[in-house]
Amino acid sequence: MIEFQNVSKVYPNGTVGLKNLNLTIHKGEFIVIVGLSGAGKSTMLRSINRLHEITDGQIVIDGKSITAASGGELRRMRRDIGMIFQSFNLVKRSSVLRNVLSGRVGYHPTWRTVLGMFPKHDVDLALKALERVNIREKAYSRADELSGGQQQRVSIARALAQEAKIILADEPVASLDPLTTRQVMDDLQRINQELGITTIVNLHFIDLAREYATRIIGLRAGQVVFDGPVAEATDDKFSEIYGRAIKKDELLGGTE
């Protein structure tokens, strides 16, 4: 369970990222966060693992405040949180397997990971993770030889090898075509359903939010303006979230 308790974030230039956010996210949910650019979606997501430090309040994960954690405790809490980025964040000249193994760095001393001295258990975990996203045959290919969709699957495999309990995905399909988008979203949904990993995704496309989420959270100006099941996420509700009528390019395939 993840709890946002009166969480606010103000950037040094005075921009408000989040404003008095109070939310509870339960284990195993598949949550999609929607809203305009600048609404606070990435800020909210990245504050969970402290890629962004909040200004006020606290974020509690399984009863422990990650806001107050430091040193070894913070390192242990971050091990449970996998992160998937729009730009994949892979070491392009390294092999796919080595990229997936980077999900294990939180479990070993720095010297061991720098030298690439991962135990067989870790290699087996990495290969199993690649198999789960259907690209095990690419394990020894260079990451830059893969398509965008395949690279994003490597990112998902990295989070699986990490044995994450929470997966945060920040616009994971923004740079992908509609077909590949659905393949990546299918992977995330299957992992959520089969492994019970709490999954929180920022998405631009409304159709995808409706198709894959079990719960939708709408942000505007750093505040929650909608929080409910997909069945309640009507066109009118989306218009309230966005503060205007929905545009065609906010629906999947709208720009084809």
WOCORFEN-V39502 format. One record per residue. N is the residue number from 1. RES is the residue in one small letter. PSI is psi in radians with two decimals (NA if undefined). BURIAL is I if it has 24 or more other ideal C-beta (glycine too) atoms within 12 Angstrom, else O. Layout:
# WOCORFEN-V39502
[[N/RES/PSI/BURIAL] [N/RES/PSI/BURIAL]]
This chain:
# WOCORFEN-V39502
[[1/m/2.40/O] [2/i/2.25/I] [3/e/2.20/I] [4/f/2.08/I] [5/q/1.76/I] [6/n/0.84/O] [7/v/2.23/I] [8/s/2.64/I] [9/k/2.11/I] [10/v/2.18/O] [11/y/2.79/O] [12/p/-0.50/O] [13/n/0.06/O] [14/g/-0.13/O] [15/t/2.31/O] [16/v/2.07/I] [17/g/-0.77/I] [18/l/2.57/I] [19/k/1.85/I] [20/n/0.98/O] [21/l/2.22/I] [22/n/2.01/O] [23/l/2.61/I] [24/t/2.20/O] [25/i/2.17/I] [26/h/2.70/O] [27/k/2.33/O] [28/g/-0.02/O] [29/e/2.66/I] [30/f/1.76/I] [31/i/2.35/I] [32/v/2.27/I] [33/i/2.25/I] [34/v/2.82/I] [35/g/2.92/I] [36/l/2.81/I] [37/s/2.32/O] [38/g/0.06/O] [39/a/-0.31/I] [40/g/0.15/I] [41/k/-0.93/I] [42/s/-0.65/I] [43/t/-0.79/I] [44/m/-0.84/I] [45/l/-0.82/I] [46/r/-0.24/I] [47/s/-0.37/I] [48/i/-0.71/I] [49/n/0.20/I] [50/r/0.51/I] [51/l/-0.53/O] [52/h/2.23/I] [53/e/2.30/I] [54/i/2.82/I] [55/t/-0.73/I] [56/d/2.81/O] [57/g/-2.91/I] [58/q/2.75/I] [59/i/2.18/I] [60/v/2.26/I] [61/i/2.09/I] [62/d/0.75/O] [63/g/-0.03/O] [64/k/2.39/O] [65/s/1.98/O] [66/i/-0.39/I] [67/t/-0.68/I] [68/a/-0.17/O] [69/a/2.61/I] [70/s/2.92/O] [71/g/-2.32/O] [72/g/-0.61/O] [73/e/-0.76/O] [74/l/-0.73/O] [75/r/-0.76/O] [76/r/-0.70/O] [77/m/-0.67/I] [78/r/-0.44/I] [79/r/-0.50/I] [80/d/-0.01/I] [81/i/1.91/I] [82/g/2.53/I] [83/m/2.30/I] [84/i/2.23/I] [85/f/2.74/I] [86/q/-0.67/I] [87/s/0.19/O] [88/f/-0.68/I] [89/n/0.89/I] [90/l/2.73/I] [91/v/1.78/O] [92/k/-0.55/O] [93/r/-0.12/O] [94/s/2.85/O] [95/s/2.80/I] [96/v/-0.78/I] [97/l/-0.77/I] [98/r/-0.65/I] [99/n/-0.72/I] [100/v/-0.66/I] [101/l/-0.36/I] [102/s/-0.31/I] [103/g/-0.20/I] [104/r/-0.01/I] [105/v/-0.49/I] [106/g/-0.13/I] [107/y/-0.07/I] [108/h/2.80/O] [109/p/2.63/O] [110/t/-0.72/O] [111/w/-0.65/O] [112/r/-0.73/O] [113/t/-0.60/O] [114/v/-0.68/O] [115/l/-0.08/O] [116/g/0.46/O] [117/m/1.26/O] [118/f/2.39/I] [119/p/2.85/O] [120/k/-0.63/O] [121/h/-0.73/O] [122/d/-0.73/I] [123/v/-0.73/I] [124/d/-0.72/O] [125/l/-0.75/I] [126/a/-0.77/I] [127/l/-0.68/I] [128/k/-0.67/O] [129/a/-0.72/I] [130/l/-0.64/I] [131/e/-0.64/O] [132/r/-0.49/I] [133/v/0.29/I] [134/n/0.64/O] [135/i/0.57/I] [136/r/-0.56/O] [137/e/-0.22/O] [138/k/0.13/I] [139/a/-0.63/I] [140/y/0.20/O] [141/s/2.72/I] [142/r/2.52/O] [143/a/-0.59/I] [144/d/0.00/O] [145/e/-0.09/O] [146/l/2.72/I] [147/s/2.94/O] [148/g/-0.76/I] [149/g/-0.70/I] [150/q/-0.68/I] [151/q/-0.65/I] [152/q/-0.55/I] [153/r/-0.59/I] [154/v/-0.71/I] [155/s/-0.71/I] [156/i/-0.75/I] [157/a/-0.65/I] [158/r/-0.75/I] [159/a/-0.62/I] [160/l/-0.74/I] [161/a/-0.51/I] [162/q/-0.27/I] [163/e/0.76/I] [164/a/2.51/I] [165/k/-0.33/I] [166/i/2.35/I] [167/i/2.18/I] [168/l/2.18/I] [169/a/1.95/I] [170/d/1.74/I] [171/e/0.99/I] [172/p/-0.29/I] [173/v/0.23/I] [174/a/-0.51/I] [175/s/0.21/O] [176/l/2.70/I] [177/d/2.87/O] [178/p/-0.69/O] [179/l/-0.84/O] [180/t/-0.60/I] [181/t/-0.83/I] [182/r/-0.59/O] [183/q/-0.77/I] [184/v/-0.74/I] [185/m/-0.63/I] [186/d/-0.73/I] [187/d/-0.83/I] [188/l/-0.73/I] [189/q/-0.76/I] [190/r/-0.74/O] [191/i/-0.73/I] [192/n/-0.79/I] [193/q/-0.69/O] [194/e/-0.62/O] [195/l/-0.17/I] [196/g/0.39/O] [197/i/2.17/I] [198/t/2.20/I] [199/t/2.21/I] [200/i/2.11/I] [201/v/2.32/I] [202/n/2.26/I] [203/l/2.59/I] [204/h/-0.57/I] [205/f/2.16/I] [206/i/-0.70/I] [207/d/-0.69/I] [208/l/-0.70/I] [209/a/-0.79/I] [210/r/-0.61/I] [211/e/-0.63/I] [212/y/-0.44/I] [213/a/2.64/I] [214/t/-0.32/I] [215/r/2.41/I] [216/i/2.32/I] [217/i/2.17/I] [218/g/2.23/I] [219/l/2.52/I] [220/r/2.18/I] [221/a/0.69/I] [222/g/0.13/I] [223/q/2.64/I] [224/v/2.12/I] [225/v/-0.14/I] [226/f/2.43/I] [227/d/1.87/I] [228/g/3.10/I] [229/p/2.83/O] [230/v/-0.65/I] [231/a/-0.45/O] [232/e/-0.07/O] [233/a/1.24/I] [234/t/2.97/O] [235/d/-0.67/O] [236/d/-0.69/O] [237/k/-0.73/I] [238/f/-0.63/I] [239/s/-0.61/O] [240/e/-0.72/O] [241/i/-0.78/I] [242/y/-0.21/I] [243/g/0.32/O] [244/r/3.05/O] [245/a/2.63/O] [246/i/2.36/I] [247/k/2.74/O] [248/k/-0.67/O] [249/d/0.04/O] [250/e/0.03/I] [251/l/2.45/O] [252/l/2.24/I] [253/g/-0.03/O] [254/g/-0.35/O] [255/t/0.13/O] [256/e/NA/O]]
